[in-house]
Amino acid sequence: MSFLKKLFGSKKQPASNASKPAATPSVNLDETITAHDKYGREMQITKRDWLNNVLLGNLKKAWSNPDELYGLIVSAYQDGFFAEIEDAVQQLAKIDPTPERGDTTLGILYLQTDRATDAQRVLSQHIATHGESAVVLTNLAKAQSALGDEALSLQTLWHALELDPNQDNALIWYESIHRDQDGKAAGLAAFERVAALPGSWRAQLWIARARLAQGELDAAMRLYCESLSRAETPIPTDLLMQISGDLGNQGHLPQIIELVAPRYDLSVHGIQVGNNLIKANLDTGQLEAARVLLKQLQAQQRPDWVQTLNYWEDALAKADTDSAAPIKNEELRVGLLKLEGPLWLRNQHPFTDLFPPKAADAPRISFVGNTVKKVKKVDAITMQKTDNPGRMSRALPLLLSEHVALQSEAQTTTYIFWVQNGNGGFMLSGVKADDNTIAQYSRQGTDAVPEATAAEFTVYTHLITQGENWTLQLRLIRTIDAKCLVEFSYDFPEHGFHKIAEQVLADLDQALEAETDLVFNSPLPTSHSSLTGSALDHYLLRLEQCLAVRCDTLNKTGTSLSNPTEIIDGTIHLCLQNPKHLPSRLLLTRTLNGIHKKDPKLAAAFSEKVNNLQTEFPIEGIASQALAQEFEEALNV
């Protein structure tokens, strides 16, 4: 169904017979609209700025291309621009090889700017020259109504429906005329008259809605099947939307899956129908079907869909956790993951030369977190969706480990607790660990060389959260005797670690220098220390998500990863926020590489954005070729 057939869903008030210029704006130019850049980042721009800085320039570029010009005009109409683009609409009417499209577009502009006489003239001339069409007749009926000739308008409207009974705005207008005059029954009778016309399928949908409201499901299903059998292929999006919406509103979810799912075409019906299908599958417990459809929609890389798709991600994650049975203490299996150095820096990697070398006998510092004291306590062991406290309990040890590794000659290890039951997940304890337990973890070393890689000191971070008021407790523990050498406490707001970051890092450096032979260098320009303000908080988020991606690759059968599309998109946005920050770029390569192992097509869907990032914001230097090679490997299908 074209935009021209949908534009007029309600009847306008009668306008003056006089033809007049469009002297005033069609819209409030100070209102804002939402736009997205090529990376999918959302921005707010006033309609005035959009008109002057984007729309008018694009219209001029498309001045001689009727298809492009028409597309831009339709988009402008949807944003409420009419009088402001009259020159472009006049140009389209002159050059359009499809006269119906050009003349109707001009007629719409005249109607929207209260020039019904001009609209009637243009549309009547079109009919005289090119013959009748349902779209032109419908808009001519609008002009006749605006000029006060209701009888002629109704006659013209009916003739338009005879030519095409499935024009949605014509059909709804026709029904509303009769319902307003003679009541609800008259409106239904109007639908039935149109349903009797050859080729009608849209009126049957509205009759079916009435049957559903009366509890007549079988009658409604027959009407839906009749409508589907008569409609063109591919099935119009709004047809499937109305069927699924009406059935859903009445609680007939299996019928949505029966009628709509087999006819759903992602490239045609998109999120409009996909929304209803996901909900129907979710509410009937068919979580895997809902998840498959969600992944298909996410792969389309539509920034205007992101908010909706994130909602369904959260809903599916909640459904998973709600259906998961509590884990018995005796059945809980927890593994200890040991991460060497910065999360994004692999051993024997070309980028290791950019950072301080590590001597074999350099001190080893370990970092442990994974504990949060919350106001709301959970007694049983349960699977839960990752929340901010849990995420920070993992991100902070990673960040501190990275800082010490980059600013000193120390070797660092971060310990992460991973639940091995089911599809796996991070272990988060609500109880603060004692120093002996922390020291015991750190004395284990790595699996390859246990004794040589046992940590001499451990930095333990524990969080206390009370609403938006958080406290970080940091303890430096000597592992050989589990003695706490120094402890610090910092208050900070949720999502505001950057407010205390400088003090935390300075205290940690000073404590380690006092207890070890380490010397801390001035911050490297490539390190996280170059990030300040909200950029550092953003980095913490993406650091933990990269960890989640890496851990998810351990599961060979299922996945514990939530919303991988948002993770990739968000990490790209981190790189755009800090375009010269090498750790952010390496974090992106590791994230893409991990997701590629499970879902190569999803990773490849971000090729255009990543290539734009690399082209527009290259990180120059000896590592640029290696970086490009890593991205190529992570994006190949």
Phi, psi and omega in degrees: 000121184286161179299322182299330180281345185254346194300318186258093180267345179221153185280135178279161174289147179304139181252170178296149177289341187284139173282133183217151179288159178272087187273337184249152180298150177283336186227167172281108185290349178272352175292155179255152173235158179265130177231164179229141175274184186292347176265001180085006179286133182278141176217151177255132181221141179291153178297331177296312180294320178298316180297309188283325188260344183234299191296308184297322177294319178294323178297319179295320179296329182262014189304327184254007180244100188299323181294313178295319181298316179299316180300318179293322180294316178301314179299320179295319177301318181295332177272000176093009179271123176228289181303326185293339185240025185300322180301318181292323180291319176299320179296318179299317180299330180283321190253353187292123177289350175251091187304325180302317181293310182295315182290322179292321177300319178291319178300321178297316179301316179297320179294320182287343179249025173061041175236066184297326180298316178295320179297315179298320180296311182297315184288322177294319178297322178299314181297320180296326184271319189246354182093175185280149169214154184296320182295314181295317180297320180298316180287331173295320177299324176297317180296317180297321178294316180298333179272001173095002180263080186291323181296312179295322179299316180294321178297316180294321180296317179297321179296323176298320179291328175297323179284323178211097183287358185253013172292117188292316183289327177294316181297313182293322178295317181299315179296318184293327177301312183287324178293320180295327182279317191230007174102177186300319181297323179293324177296317178295321177297325178297316176301318182294326176296318179290323180298335180282347180287147180301133176084359183291135170224337184286320181299327179299329179296319182287326175293320178298322177301319179295321179295318178299319180298334179267005179082015183262074184296316182299318179295319179296319180296323177296319179294321177297316180296322177297316180298314181295324181289334182268339185288156178289170177245133359290155181302131178304141183301315185291337175295310180292327177297317183289319178299309184292323179293315181292317178297320180295319180297334179262004175083015181264069186288318178300328180291330175297312181297321180296313186271320191268317186305315181293341184256000183285129177237112185304317184291338181260312191265341171050215185284338183301313178272327181303322177307309184292326178290318178300315181296318180298317179292320180296314184287341177262008176082009179269070189293323182293319177298319178296321182291321178298314180296320179299316179297322179296319179291320180297325182293346180286346176058045179263110182298331180285352177262348192303312184299317180294316182292326175296325176300315181290327174302313180295321181295320179292320178298319179295320178298322178296313182290325179294327183272350181281130179284146176303146181268129178288145182306318184287345181260353183290128177242119183237129176255156180251111179271135183242115185250122183271127174065200177299140183302325187270000184249112180277156174294148180055038182262147179304335184277350182297334180293343182278351186237165184304133177291155181246121176285153182298328182260016179295146178303146177247127179245132177253160183226130184226138174223239172070015176231137180218129172264117180250159175296316179271117182265149176241120184280318183273160174276114185228156173275129181225153175292142179304132177240178184299314179300315179298318180297316180292330180296336177263324184291321183296313176301322178298316181295315181294321177298316178299316181300311182294321180295323184276333186257000180212178179272003182294148169266140185233151176224135175250133181256129179234134180266127186236122178283128184263356177291145175058226179276003177085171179168166180286143175269127177232122180258144176267005182246132178294132181282149177274163186297324180297317180297315180297315180297323180297316177304313188287338179282352182288331184069201179261164182296326185288311182228081189303308187288317184293335184251013176292137183283143177274331180223151178232137173255116183250128178245132179230135182253143171238123184240131174226092185065235180268000180260116184243155174229133174255122173254126184236131182231134173259118188242131173277124191285332186296328180231009178058033180269131175279117183275325181200149177220149181227158176221135183225132173263139179202159179278150173307140183065018182228037179300331182302337181290336180245358188303313183300317180292318180300312183293321179295317179297319180295315179301313182296318181295318180290321177297323181288329186258348182228181176269010183290145172238128182266131181276168172294150186303135175290145178295340180269357187273172179295341181296343177280354179267137180226167175059214184296338178298324179291319177297321177296319179299318178302316180300312184287332176296314179293323179293324175298320175301316180299320178296315181297317180292327181296333179292344178290336182271115185273347185250319182233203179214144174249004187278132179254125173057061179298332178297315179293326180298313180294311180303314182295324179288326173298317179295326174300317179295323178291327179291330182227071192296341180253010186269105184299316179304321178297319181292320178291326176300321178295318180296318181293322179295312179297319181298318180293317179291327179300326181296328181263325187214079183302325181293322179295315178300317182294336180296344181262011184303314184298315180296316181293318178297321176298317179300312182293326180283317185280327183228065180291147172260104186287156176133186187292341185266359187297320181292318178296322179296316178298322179295321179296318179296320181299317180294322184284342185255351180286140177278000000 
